[in-house]
Amino acid sequence: MFKLKQSNPALDYLTLAGAEYEGENYEKAIYYLHRALHYNRDYAEALTLLGSIYKRMGKLDQAISYFKNAMNSDPKQPEPYLNLGNIYAEMGDLDMARKYYNKAIEHDPYSARAYNNLGNIYFSYGNFNRALYYYKKASKLEPNYPSPLYHMGFIYLKLGDTQKAELLWKKVLDIEPDYEDARRALKKFIR
C-alpha cells in the first residue's frame, strides 16, 4: 500500500495518478488528480495530466479546459501549449495549432516536438521550405527523433530528390526499426 507523505500529498497523488494513467486506468487517475488538486488547486502538472486523460478519452472540450487552467496556473510550462496545439491540429484548426506550438517554443526553445509539429502545420499549408526549416530544427535538437526525418523524406520526394528521401527513411528505420510508415514509404516511392 502506498503511504502518503505528509510533506507533499499533492505530489503523492500526482505520482499515483501517473501510474494509473500509464496503466490506462483513467477513472482512477482522475480520482487521484482531483485529490491532488484538493491540496493544491493550481497544480499545473495535475491539471495538465487531467487534460491529457480527457484527450485520450476523446473528451476534447474538457481536455482544452484543463490545459487552459494549467496554462493559467503556470504560464511558463510548455506542455499545456503543446497539447492544445495537438488538439487544434487534430480538429483541423491549423492557425490555432500554430499559435500554441509557437507558445510552447517560447517557453521551451528546445522542444523538438513543438518544432516538428510546426513543420507538420507548414507541410499542410504546402509551405515546404518553412516545413523543412522546422523539421531540420527538430532533428538538430533531437537527432534520434524519427518523426521530423520521416516528414523531411516527403518534402525531398516532392522536390524530386528521391535519393535524399530514401536516405532519410532508411535513417528512420535505423533509429526505430518498427516505424511502419517509413517502411511503407520506401516500398511505395523508392524503386
Secondary structure, DSSP 4 states (H G I P E B T S, - for coil): -PPPPTT-HHHHHHHHHHHHHHTT-HHHHHHHHHHHHHH-TT-HHHHHHHHHHHHHTT-HHHHHHHHHHHHHH-TT-HHHHHHHHHHHHHTT-HHHHHHHHHHHHHH-TT-HHHHHHHHHHHHHHT-HHHHHHHHHHHHHH-TT-HHHHHHHHHHHHHTT-HHHHHHHHHHHHHH-TT-HHHHHHHHHH--
